[in-house]
Structures are given as structure tokens and as C-alpha cells.
Amino acid sequence: NNNNNTATNDNNLNSVTLPPVSSYIFGGGSEIVSPRGSPLISRSEKSGFSNSSPSYTTTNSDGPPRSPRVGGNQEISIISIKSSDVAKALQTLDLEIVRGLRPTEFLEQAWQSNHKHLSAPTLTRLADRFNLMSLWVATQIMTQADNKARVAMFNKFIRVANRLMHLNNYHSLMQIVAGLTNIAVQRLKLEELISTKNKDLFEKINNLMTPDHNYKQYRATIRSLPNYFPHIALCLRDLTYLNDGNPTYYGTDQKVINYEKLQEMAAAITQITTTIQSFVVSNSSGAALHANQLSSTTALSHMSEGGSNSPRG
């Protein structure tokens, strides 16, 4: 049966073409993928980042990772790196971006404006990173030589996602989940070939981050946590609903300011920024350690653009 599955999945792989990384920049013809392959951020609901791609040039630090090399030539497989090191390295790279986040980026849906690279530069970079990383995960799986190797890579990213979950880093976790649930990966039905232990673990992660009932499970989990990196796209969706669902002015002449709405917006933005800042500060020493590791061959190499040519991990 496994041989038949392998043959079927290999045939499926031949019919799958992943888009280049450049087309996965947020809003550049694609959207962030949620579990089940649906858009994480609905354009019709205006519940997320901007629909148009940013007009700035993505820096090398914002692209998908290339596999580390020994002596400048020999590649190191992602599988050979400890899952905890991969998770912490990915977290470090996201924290380096989010350090520049300003509260004003959350005002008036700045991340959706035509000049979002100026009015919300950090949120724009986080959006780009999310899509690039989710595609990188899918590409690492899809470009393996055979189904056995693809299953091994699928298992690896489940373990990385588990590490991120235990780090309370739900933003980086969703990048991995989006890659694992990419429609091209799902067509290979790799979940049917993984061990029961990893299958249960993957189900646990999916149940935590499922959008069902307005992310009920995720919201219940973070409510009891003193320190965590929130799911940024969901934060922006909540702010959008709060802004669009309440008028800023009252009265027939629209001159009476709705202070209650402004207070609620201020409270929501303050909670988001303080939560992120607390997580960054509490992980500063660890981030510095893993930033140093990134320059060695014991963890991921520096981030660089060129995802469609990403080497096999």
C-alpha cells in the first residue's frame, strides 16, 4: 500500500507547480494561507493586511532562508539541525523585524494604505516575511527527491511548529502551519504516511490555530499566558472590525466624536504593542545567542531572497 501511495503522490507532484516567491509577496496575486488552504485574511472582509504588494525592495534579511553550508560549499539539510534551533532561529528573524514596530502603524488601517511601506513599514515587512516563509516551508517539502524524503521534511516542520508553540510564538507558528497546509502539499496526502505520534501532534497544532468560532481555542490559550508573540494577522483583523463596526462621529452633522470607540481602539493597540514588546524583551538574550548561531553552520544561514531557487533542505 505504501508503494502505491508513493507512486500516486509522485504523480501528483509532477502536476503541481509552485509559484515563484516573488508572486507570494503579500497581496501580489496571493494571500496568506490558513489551515485548510483558505485565505487567512479575507479580502472581502478587509480583515488583514493590504491587498497590493509593497513598492519597496525586499532586503536580504527578509527573504526565505537558504540552507547553511559547510566550508562555503557543502549544504546542511534542515533535517540535520535540531528542531529547537530552527524554531529559535526563525523566531530571532521575526523579532528583529518586530523591534521596529510603532503603535502608529495600527492607526487608521495604515497597513492597507497605498503608502503602507511608509506608514506601516514593520507590519508590511511582517506580512512579506509570513508569505515568504510559508512558501519556503512548502517548497522545502515539495522539492525533495522522493516521497520518503518529503514525509521526513513534513515531520521535521511539525516538530519545528511544536517548538514554536511551546515558545508561545504564535506568529511564527502560523508561518509553518500555512506552509504545511499549502494546497500543493496537501494534495500529496503526506499526513496519511506520518507516524501516529506526529499525526496527533499536527492535529493538536491545527486545533489550536483553527479559525473556527473566531479562533476560540487560540484566544482561550493566550488568555492565560503572561508572555507570548500574538498572531499578528488576527490582531489586525480585530482592529479592522473594531474600526469599521463603530462610527467615529455621531449626529446628523457628524461632528460629535465617538470617544468610546477611540478609547477601545487605544486600549486594543496598547495591549498588542505591550504584549509584543514584553515578548521581545524577555527573549532578547536568547535572540542574541541565536543571532550569533545563525552566522555559523549549526543553525539557519542569513535570510536572503530567491525562494524559487531554494535548495533542498
C-alpha positions, 0 to 999 in steps of 0.5 A: 500500500505504501508503494502505491501511495508513493507512486500516486503522490509522485504523480501528483507532484509532477502536476503541481507547480509552485509559484515563484516567491516573488508572486507570494509577496503579500497581496501580489496575486496571493494571500496568506494561507490558513489551515485548510488552504483558505485565505487567512485574511479575507479580502472581502472582509478587509480583515488583514493586511493590504491587498497590493504588494509593497513598492519597496525592495525586499532586503536580504534579511527578509527573504526565505532562508537558504540552507547553511553550508559547510566550508562555503560549499557543502549544504546542511539539510534542515533535517540535520539541525535540531528542531529547537534551533530552527524554531529559535532561529526563525523566531530571532528573524521575526523579532528583529523585524518586530523591534521596529514596530510603532503603535502608529502603524495600527492607526487608521488601517495604515497597513492597507494604505497605498503608502503602507511601506511608509506608514506601516513599514514593520507590519508590511515587512511582517506580512512579506516575511509570513508569505515568504516563509510559508512558501519556503516551508512548502517548497522545502517539502515539495522539492525533495527527491522522493516521497520518503524524503518529503514525509521526513521534511513534513515531520521535521516542520511539525516538530519545528511548529511544536517548538514554536508553540511551546515558545508561545510564538504564535506568529511564527507558528502560523508561518509553518502551519500555512506552509504545511497546509499549502494546497500543493502539499496537501494534495500529496496526502503526506499526513496519511504516511506520518507516524501516529505520534506526529499525526496527533501532534499536527492535529493538536497544532491545527486545533489550536490555530483553527479559525473556527468560532473566531479562533476560540481555542487560540484566544482561550490559550493566550488568555492565560499566558503572561508572555507570548508573540500574538498572531499578528494577522488576527490582531489586525483583523480585530482592529479592522472590525473594531474600526469599521463596526463603530462610527467615529462621529455621531449626529446628523452633522457628524461632528460629535466624536465617538470617544468610546470607540477611540478609547477601545481602539487605544486600549486594543493597540496598547495591549498588542504593542505591550504584549509584543514588546514584553515578548521581545524583551524577555527573549532578547538574550536568547535572540542574541545567542541565536543571532550569533548561531545563525552566522555559523553552520549549526543553525539557519544561514542569513535570510536572503531572497530567491525562494524559487531557487531554494535548495533542498533542505 
